[in-house]
């Protein structure tokens, strides 16, 4: 019997981006959960506008096979930090979808380009006696300019931004992260993180789960001044780990739909199969950890 595919989305003020993200996973998913705060309050405690009619109409249009379930609860507790609220919501969503199967959690602005291939990969994975996450690299869209979309490209594979996406045993500790072993893949997820309007960027910065972890004013100033002529100058600009975002490249698509259908893997660095094998080996991981520990003692 095949493991069920359970996909959860955290929903907030950018619910409308489900128009792009939800259809990408819909056919290959068995259960889909959309979770949102019942008072329409963000993780950082700020009230946001929400088009109830538009949201319901969008789900009705996409959910032709009645896979979607909506979970509404208090996901913004004043006693918790934004990150603690996020973790609480993700764990509640996992509980709602029930034990068993592959739990996959996404945000509205994360577009899984080849999701059906990813599901096939999950179902072909050999059984392991320990809990683990399956991780995918993120392509961060940083800004939409007149010429197209600027996206983040690391200058070396070791700087790829991976996110824990799938697990058989959900237990979230920091965002989607936990202490379980990580298995890495080359399945790309495009993240419309910062490629928004100026108004949306202001709102995102205020409500982001990491909003207390960086200089918001400086980050916004650099973003607002970016265009298709000067983007080459922006280097090492991740708000919390600067060298994680080393440079930008331009894709000349003028819509998300075109970008998703034309983006190819050669436009983004990836690990060859043999390197993934080594990274995903528990034995090699233990050997690396041992030598790292020994070297740190010298």
Secondary structure, DSSP 8 states (H G I E B T S, - for coil): ----EEEEEE-STTGGGHHHHHHHHHTT-SEEEEEEETT-B-TTS-B----HHHHHHHHHHH-TT--EEEEEE----TTS-HHHHHHHHHHHHHHHH-SSSEEEEEETTEEETTHHHHHHHHHHS---SS-EEEEEEEEEEEEEETTEEEEEE-SSGGG--EEEEEESS---SBTTB-SSEEEE----EEE-SS-S-HHHHHHHHHH-TTTTSS-HHHHHHHHHT--TTTGGG--S--SSSGGGS-EEEEE--SSHHHHHHH--GGGS----HHHHHHHT-HHHHHHHHHHHHHHHH-
